[in-house]
Amino acid sequence: MLSYRHAFHAGNHADVLKHLVLVQLTRYLGQKDKPYWYIDTHAGAGCYALDSGYAVKLAEYKSGIARLWGRNDLPAALGEYVELVRRINPDRVLRAYPGSPYFALWTMREQDRLRLFELHSRDARLLKENFLDAGKQVIIEPTDGFVGLKALLPPPPRRALVLIDPSYEDKQDYEQVFHSLKEALTRFPGGTYALWYPQLTRLDAHELPQRLKRLPAKSWLHVALRVNTPAKDGFGMHGSGMFILNPPWTLHATLQEVMPYLVEVLGLDAGAGFTLEQQEA
């Protein structure tokens, strides 16, 4: 489905959770001297305006990053994430929001590499424009990330973080992410895989985390943020989750501190809450 544009949703509660986790993953991988690859199967445009264009129509960032922007009581991990958003808003006025590739690039080292896939033709062009000055560290391919991922595993340094973040507008995405992760674990069982998914009333979304727990990974971590009670008509996203295969051992403790804070600050009604569970190796 090529109608989806992430610009409508940039900086919302789902982006807050996704990018908070992403920064923790890249920081952990960077603690070892050996290089690693960051592979993004659905990289988007790379950067999004919040004060014009698509983002203004829904203004979802107002119930996401905007609620954290001026606070001085952020837990350390959230503070690091917000500081990275400030890199693209140097005057401290929230006008733009970086996509996942920028969070990865800003937390990586010179020896690490980014491989970015984006199938939407316009977003792929914007992505290339946004990373013109990145040099050889970033390679962008305007193609299907699910297909591209197969050709990259295992990566030459034998260390990698793979982010899979489709729109799920096409119901086939639920099957695609499951089978892609299953095959990826066969090709490269030691990689770290981070999957984002929406919390919706539809059965596919509800069952996805349970299916992922049955994948042949040594360990996994599942975190989800619910910001409101599901709508009675079943419309809309009431939260989102991240499912990480082979996560850092430090991630669970970090999220134990951060998730209650996010529920308090981003929650919209009494139905707000979070899930945090793991299976250790």
Beta strands, then each sheet from edge to edge (+ up, - down):
strand 1: 37-40
strand 2: 47-49
strand 3: 96-98
strand 4: 113-117
strand 5: 138-141
strand 6: 160-164
strand 7: 192-199
strand 8: 220-226
strand 9: 239-245
strand 10: 273-279
sheet 1: 5+ 4+ 1+ 6+ 7+ 9- 8+ 10-
sheet 2: 2+ 3-
end
